[in-house]
């Protein structure tokens, strides 16, 4: 497969501007206790669910990535550029959406949205139309509800009738990349005719086996990935030339 690497930190203005909203997310998180949420857990009143969703910048930067599990990535963890309350692969999606789409009305779908941190930052960029999916197996829904309330974010949740322009999946199993576009259940009929851009994290099997075969057969092609090997983007064939021109100045040669 071709490799087209882009530097999402060539200009840090986007992330530095959004960092002013970190405190909002930390304030929401202060009311929760984070840890393993099951009947054998040592902690009580664990409202926040998994420690994955502790809104602490240092904790987030130490989370493992799909390609490094079960270990964290010391290079990524040490980088000051990752200055948002955001699971690190989502920096890639945040960058691409802002670069490729001036239209703030597009529908953006986040599968496995968790506490909606990505959506919160996107809303501060002016985007207003979100389709969100989660089953709250790790993140308590009340955390999500507090975040979207704080941001006054309008969204649809687990709705088959949405037809997104952008799909983001960072951390959920690739076979469930989104209902209506998954591998194992072809009976899920859903109109995804508007879908132009798909972003997912860089697990080896996803990158080398599933995505080229499966997304390629559905009319999408590889577009780019980031310098830290966090995530990958595919786009619809008819959007490739347009998107390629827009990312050219960020490409590494």
N, C-alpha and C positions, 0 to 999 in steps of 0.2 A: 504493500500500500504506500502511496505517496505520503510524504510527511511535510506539512507546512506549519512551521512553528511561529507563533506571534508573541510579541512582548507586551503583555497587558499592563505593564508598569512603565512603558515608555513615557507616558504622561500621567502623573499621579493625581492630577487635579480632581478627577471624579471621586476617588477614594478619600482624599483629604477633605473634600467638601462634605461628603457624607458622614465623616467621622464625628461631626458635631451632633449626630443623632444617636451615637453609642450610648450616651447616658440615659436616653429614653428606654432603651432595651434593658439596660442594667437596672433601672428603677423598677421596671415590671418584674424582673427576675428576683429582686430582693425579697419578695413575699413568699418565695417557694424554697423548699429544701430539695436538693437533687441527690439522687442515688439510685440503686437498683430497686425497682418497684415490684416486689412480689411478697408473698406471705411469709417468706423466710428472711426478708430483708432486716438488717440490724437497725435501720432507722425507722422512725415513725413519722406519720404525717408527711409522707414523701409526695407532695403535690406536683412537683415538677417532672416526675418520671426519671428517665435515664440521665446520668451525668453528662451525656452528650449535649444536653440542652442547658447546661449551666452557663449563663450569659457572662462569662468571665473570659476576657480576651486571651489570657495566658492558657487557660484550659482548652479553648477552641483551637489554638495554634498547635496544641500537642495531640490532637486527635489523629488517629491513623487514617490513611487514605486507602482507597480500594487497591492500589498497587503495593502498599506497604503493610497491610494487615498481617499480624496483630500489633505492629510497631508504628510509632509515629515517625514523621520525616524530620530529621534534625535540621536539614537545610531550610525547609519551609518554616519550621517552628522559629528559626532565628531571624527570619526576614522582617524587618520593620515595616515593609510596605503593606503587609497584611494587618491593617489597623482597624478593621471593622468587626463587629460582633456577628460573625458570619462563618458558617462552615466553609473551609478554604476553597474547595472546588467551585463554589458559587461565585467567587470573584470573576471567574471566566465568563459565566453567563451574564453577570451584571455588566461587565465590560462590553460584550458582544451586543447585547440588547440595546444599550445606549449608543453604540457606534452605528448599528445597522438600521435602527428604527427611530426616525424623527416623529412619526405618528404615535402619539401617546395613547391613542384609543385602541391599539391592537390588543387582542386577548392573549394574555400570557398565562400558560399553565405550568404549575409547579407540582409535580407528583412526589409525594412524600414531603409535604411542605413543613411538617413539624411546627415549630413556634412562629413560623412566618417571618423570619428575619429578612430573607431575601425580598419578599414582597414589601416589607416595611421600607427597605432602602429604595426599591423601585418606585414606590409611591412617592418618595421624596424627590425622585427624578421626574415626576409628573405623570407616570403611568397610572391608569385608573381602572383597568379592566382585567380582573384576575379570575382564573379557574383553578381551584385548589383541591388536592386530593390527599387524604390521609385516613388511617384507621385508628390512630391514637394508641397504637400498641407500645410505643416508646415515650412519646411526648403526650402529656395530659392535655386534653382539649381546652381546659380552662386557661392554660398558658397561652395557647394560640388565640383564644378569644380576648384575652387581655391585651395582646399585642395589636390585633387588628382594631380593637376599640381605641387604643391609644393613638393609632395612626389614622383613625376614621376611614378605614379602608373598606371599600365596597368589593364584594367577592361572591362567587358561586362555589359551593362546596360539593364535591363528589357528584357532579351533574353531567350526565351523558349528552345533554343537549348543547353543551359548549363546543365551539369549533375554533380552537386556538390558532394563532399565527406562530407562536413560539411555544415549544415544549422543553421543560427543564426537568431532569431526573438526576440528582446527585446523591446516590447512596441506596436507593431502592433497587431491588433485583431487576435486571435488564428485561427479563421476560415479562415484567409488569411495567414496562416503561410508561405506559398510560393505558387505561381501558379503551378498547377499540383499536389499539395499535400494538397489541402484545402478541407474542409468539404462540402461546399455548391455547388461547381461546379465540378461535376465529369466528365463533358465533356471536361475539360482542360486536354488534353493528353500530357504528357511530360515524357521523359525517365529520371527517377531518380534512376536508378539501382545502381549507385555508392554511394548513400547516406548512410553514416554510423553513423553520429552523429548529433543530433538535440538538440539545446539549446534554451530555452525560459524562460521568466520571470515568477515569482512564483505567479501569480494570482490564487485565491482559486478555481475558476471554472475550470481553465485550469488544475491545479494540480489534483484536486479530481474527476473531471467528464470527461472532454474532452480528456485529454492526455491518461489516462489509457485505455479508451474505444476505442478511435480512432486510436492512434498510435499503441496500442497493436494489433489491427486488421490488421495493415499494416506491421507487422513483426518487430516492435521495442519494447524495454523494458526499464523500468526505470533504470538509471545508478547511478546518484548521484545528490546532491544539496549542496549548500554552507552553511557555518556556520551562515551567516547573513540572510538567507532565501531570497536571491535575485533572484536566477535562478535555473533551473532544467535541467538535461541532460537525454535524452533517446538515446539509441544506437541500431543499428541493432542486432538482436538476435545472429548472428554468430560472432559478434565482442565483445560480452559481456565479455567473460572470459579474452580475451586479455586486454581490457580496464580496467577491474576490477583489474587485477594484477598491472597495471601501476599506479592506484590511491590509492592502498592499504596503502602506507606510509603516505598519507595525510588524511586518514580516522580517525574520532573521535570514540573512543570506550568507 
